[in-house]
Amino acid sequence: MRRILVTNRKGGVGKTTVVTNLAAAYAQGGKRTAVVDMDPQGSSLRWCVNRPEGLRGVLGLEGVRHSSLARVPADTERLLIDSPAGATLRQVEPWLEASDVVLVPLLPSPIDIDATKGFLDELLMHPRVKRGKIPVALVANRLKPWTNASQQALAAMHGFGLPVAGELRDSQAYVLLAGLGKSLFDFNSEQVRTHQQDWVPLLRWIKRHA
């Protein structure tokens, strides 16, 4: 089982977007996939429940308590862990200890980048991360690549000294599909395929490191 923790203390950076779209990509690829939702709001959990018939299902588990890990079926091949906004490193630590890789989504804005820096500083001092036992990567979310702001933000992200494993362009499709229990990977139109390509480097990075 590959366990992927998606976390950032800053809220609104796209943790659930990353979790649900990765979950759908794995499920549609034939992998037995589960999501543990640590957030009391339960957005990822609702997404799992709302998956329409005819699409490959994703098991959703409430994850406010760390004991949820014991309820993950043994035959699960991919596990995505969605952490809540405002979570301290201490709250995330039990899941960090159990994960194979950590993804930190953030938005291309100075406010979000500054707010994430302190969290990254703490995360990189965690013994398991510091010893190189668990790889950490950034996921740049809601990019507008044609703007100077996004380009400057990407440069700032690279300045953290961590790989930017994914660069996801801004699209309203993520919001619209999330409420339906769907993702970009549940469609095959040409327009959707262009956005699916944004995820290829991230999926490859996870495959190499998990």
C-alpha positions in Angstrom: 0.0 0.0 0.0 1.3 3.5 -0.9 0.2 6.1 1.7 0.2 9.7 0.6 -0.3 12.5 3.1 -1.6 15.8 1.7 -1.1 18.5 4.3 -0.6 22.2 4.8 -1.5 24.3 7.9 -2.8 27.0 5.6 -6.5 26.6 4.6 -7.9 26.9 1.1 -4.8 25.8 -0.8 -6.4 22.8 -2.5 -5.6 19.8 -0.3 -9.0 18.2 -1.0 -8.6 18.9 -4.7 -5.3 17.1 -4.7 -6.6 14.2 -2.7 -9.8 13.6 -4.7 -8.2 13.9 -8.1 -5.3 11.6 -7.2 -7.8 9.1 -5.7 -9.9 9.2 -8.9 -6.8 8.8 -11.1 -5.7 5.7 -9.1 -9.2 4.2 -9.0 -9.8 4.7 -12.7 -6.4 3.1 -13.2 -7.7 0.0 -11.5 -6.1 0.5 -8.1 -8.1 -0.3 -4.9 -8.1 3.2 -3.4 -9.2 4.7 -0.1 -9.3 8.2 1.4 -8.9 9.1 5.0 -10.4 12.5 5.7 -9.0 14.1 8.9 -11.0 17.3 8.4 -14.2 17.5 10.5 -15.8 19.3 7.6 -15.6 16.0 5.7 -15.3 17.3 2.1 -13.2 14.4 0.9 -15.5 11.9 2.7 -18.6 13.4 1.0 -16.8 13.2 -2.4 -16.3 9.5 -1.9 -19.9 9.0 -0.9 -21.2 11.0 -3.9 -19.2 9.0 -6.5 -21.9 8.1 -9.1 -22.6 4.5 -10.1 -20.7 3.6 -13.1 -17.5 5.2 -11.9 -14.9 3.2 -9.9 -15.5 3.8 -6.3 -13.2 5.2 -3.6 -13.6 4.1 0.0 -14.0 7.0 2.3 -13.0 6.8 6.0 -13.4 9.4 8.7 -10.0 10.2 10.0 -10.4 12.6 13.0 -9.0 9.8 15.1 -5.7 8.1 14.2 -7.4 4.7 14.8 -9.0 5.1 11.4 -5.8 3.7 9.9 -6.7 0.3 11.4 -9.9 0.3 9.4 -8.2 0.6 6.1 -8.8 -2.7 4.2 -5.6 -4.7 4.0 -5.9 -5.0 0.2 -5.9 -1.2 -0.3 -3.3 -0.3 -2.9 -3.4 3.5 -2.6 -4.3 5.5 0.5 -4.8 9.3 0.4 -4.8 11.2 3.7 -6.5 14.6 3.7 -5.4 16.8 6.6 -7.5 19.7 7.9 -6.6 23.4 7.8 -5.0 24.7 10.9 -3.6 21.3 11.9 -0.4 21.4 13.9 2.5 19.2 13.1 1.7 17.3 16.3 -1.8 16.5 15.1 -0.5 15.4 11.7 2.5 13.4 13.1 0.8 10.0 13.6 -0.2 10.1 9.9 3.2 11.4 9.0 4.8 8.4 10.6 2.5 6.1 8.6 3.0 7.8 5.2 5.3 7.1 2.3 5.3 10.6 0.9 4.1 14.0 1.8 2.5 16.5 -0.6 2.1 20.2 0.4 -0.3 22.1 -1.9 -0.1 25.9 -2.0 -1.4 28.8 -4.0 0.6 31.2 -6.1 0.2 34.2 -3.8 2.7 35.9 -1.4 0.3 35.4 1.5 0.0 31.7 0.9 3.7 31.2 0.3 4.6 33.2 3.5 2.0 31.3 5.5 3.3 27.9 4.3 7.0 28.7 5.0 6.6 28.3 8.8 4.8 25.0 8.4 7.5 23.7 6.0 10.3 24.8 8.4 8.7 22.6 11.1 8.0 19.7 8.7 11.5 19.6 7.5 12.8 19.3 11.1 10.7 16.2 11.7 13.2 13.4 12.3 11.8 11.1 9.6 11.8 13.9 7.1 15.2 15.2 8.2 16.7 11.7 7.7 15.3 11.5 4.2 13.0 8.6 5.2 9.9 10.3 3.8 10.1 12.5 0.7 8.2 15.9 0.7 7.1 17.8 -2.4 5.2 20.9 -3.2 2.1 21.1 -5.4 1.5 24.5 -7.0 -2.2 24.9 -7.3 -4.5 27.2 -9.3 -1.7 28.6 -11.5 -2.3 31.1 -14.2 1.0 30.3 -16.1 0.6 33.3 -18.4 0.8 35.8 -15.6 3.9 37.3 -14.0 2.4 36.6 -10.5 2.3 32.9 -11.1 5.8 32.8 -12.5 7.1 34.8 -9.6 5.3 32.5 -7.2 6.8 29.4 -8.8 10.2 30.9 -8.5 9.6 31.5 -4.8 8.3 27.9 -4.3 11.5 26.6 -5.9 13.4 28.7 -3.4 12.2 26.5 -0.6 14.6 23.8 -1.8 11.9 21.2 -2.3 10.8 19.7 -5.5 7.7 21.2 -7.1 6.2 17.9 -8.2 3.0 19.3 -9.6 1.9 22.5 -11.4 -1.9 22.6 -11.6 -3.6 25.2 -13.7 -6.6 27.1 -12.4 -9.9 25.7 -13.6 -13.5 25.9 -12.4 -13.9 22.3 -13.4 -12.4 21.2 -10.1 -15.0 23.0 -8.1 -17.9 21.9 -10.3 -16.9 18.2 -10.4 -16.0 17.9 -6.7 -19.7 18.4 -5.7 -20.7 15.6 -8.0 -18.2 13.1 -6.6 -16.3 13.3 -9.8 -12.8 14.4 -11.0 -11.0 15.3 -14.2 -10.0 11.6 -14.5 -13.6 10.5 -14.9 -13.9 12.1 -18.4 -12.1 11.7 -21.7 -12.9 14.9 -23.6 -10.0 16.7 -25.3 -10.5 19.8 -23.1 -10.3 17.7 -19.9 -7.3 15.7 -21.2 -5.2 18.9 -21.4 -5.8 19.4 -17.7 -5.2 15.8 -16.9 -1.7 16.3 -18.3 -0.9 18.7 -15.5 -1.1 15.7 -13.1 1.3 13.5 -15.0 4.5 14.9 -13.4 3.0 14.6 -9.9 1.8 11.0 -10.5 5.3 10.1 -11.8 7.0 11.7 -8.8 4.8 9.7 -6.4 5.5 6.5 -8.3 9.3 7.1 -8.0 9.3 8.0 -4.3 6.4 6.1 -2.6 
